[in-house]
Amino acid sequence: MSQEASEADRFLALVAAAQGRDIRLTSIQAGLLVAAELGIAHDSRAFARLLGIAHSLVLRELNALAEREDVLQIVKRDLRTMRVHYTLPPPPDEA
């Protein structure tokens, strides 16, 4: 198995695990979270390009996910390119 195939398998396994932890997540939403966690993509266009998904679909899922403030935060919107930059929220304090 090539390294690229094993990385794709790992990504898909992490997406499935994220969906297992939160059944409200769609595959694209879980992929956005995993991509941010792994540092693969932090903006909508990069994610869409890497996965070969229409940017409009990614934007729709990203906006739905951003409504849940505890899961994902939008940090910047580029109106010209429609690119949306996002990040995971900081972990809660364990004090």
C-alpha positions as CSV (number, residue, x, y, z in Angstrom):
1,M,0.0,0.0,0.0
2,S,1.4,3.4,-0.9
3,Q,1.9,6.1,1.7
4,E,-0.7,8.3,0.0
5,A,-3.3,5.5,0.2
6,S,-2.5,4.8,3.9
7,E,-2.8,8.6,4.7
8,A,-6.2,8.7,3.0
9,D,-7.3,5.6,4.9
10,R,-6.2,7.2,8.2
11,F,-8.0,10.4,7.3
12,L,-11.2,8.5,6.5
13,A,-10.9,6.5,9.7
14,L,-10.6,9.7,11.7
15,V,-13.6,11.1,10.0
16,A,-15.6,8.0,10.8
17,A,-14.4,8.2,14.5
18,A,-15.5,11.9,14.6
19,Q,-18.9,11.0,13.3
20,G,-19.1,8.2,15.9
21,R,-18.5,10.7,18.7
22,D,-21.0,13.2,17.3
23,I,-23.8,11.8,15.2
24,R,-24.9,15.3,14.1
25,L,-21.8,15.6,11.9
26,T,-22.0,15.0,8.2
27,S,-19.0,13.4,6.5
28,I,-17.9,16.8,5.2
29,Q,-18.2,18.5,8.6
30,A,-16.3,15.7,10.3
31,G,-13.7,16.0,7.5
32,L,-13.3,19.8,8.1
33,L,-12.7,19.1,11.8
34,V,-10.2,16.3,11.2
35,A,-8.4,18.4,8.6
36,A,-8.1,21.3,11.0
37,E,-6.9,19.0,13.8
38,L,-4.2,17.4,11.6
39,G,-3.2,20.8,10.1
40,I,-4.1,19.6,6.6
41,A,-6.4,22.5,5.8
42,H,-7.6,25.6,7.7
43,D,-9.6,27.2,4.9
44,S,-12.6,26.2,2.8
45,R,-10.9,26.3,-0.6
46,A,-7.9,24.2,0.4
47,F,-10.2,21.6,1.9
48,A,-12.4,21.5,-1.2
49,R,-9.3,21.2,-3.5
50,L,-7.7,18.5,-1.4
51,L,-10.8,16.4,-1.3
52,G,-12.1,17.2,-4.8
53,I,-15.3,18.6,-3.5
54,A,-17.2,21.6,-4.8
55,H,-16.3,24.7,-2.8
56,S,-20.0,25.6,-2.5
57,L,-20.7,22.3,-0.7
58,V,-17.8,22.9,1.7
59,L,-19.0,26.4,2.4
60,R,-22.5,25.2,3.2
61,E,-21.2,22.5,5.6
62,L,-18.7,24.9,7.2
63,N,-21.4,27.5,7.9
64,A,-23.7,25.0,9.4
65,L,-20.8,23.7,11.6
66,A,-19.8,27.3,12.6
67,E,-23.3,27.8,14.1
68,R,-22.2,25.3,16.8
69,E,-19.6,27.6,18.5
70,D,-18.2,24.8,20.6
71,V,-17.0,22.9,17.5
72,L,-15.5,25.3,15.0
73,Q,-14.7,29.0,14.7
74,I,-14.6,31.1,11.6
75,V,-11.7,33.5,11.9
76,K,-11.7,35.2,8.5
77,R,-13.8,35.5,5.4
78,D,-12.5,36.7,2.0
79,L,-15.4,38.2,0.1
80,R,-13.6,38.3,-3.2
81,T,-12.6,34.6,-3.3
82,M,-15.4,33.3,-0.9
83,R,-12.6,31.5,1.0
84,V,-13.4,31.0,4.7
85,H,-10.6,30.5,7.2
86,Y,-11.5,28.4,10.3
87,T,-10.0,27.0,13.4
88,L,-10.9,24.7,16.2
89,P,-11.8,26.4,19.5
90,P,-9.2,26.2,22.3
91,P,-9.7,23.2,24.6
92,P,-11.6,24.0,27.8
93,D,-9.5,24.8,30.8
94,E,-8.9,21.8,33.0
95,A,-8.4,23.8,36.2
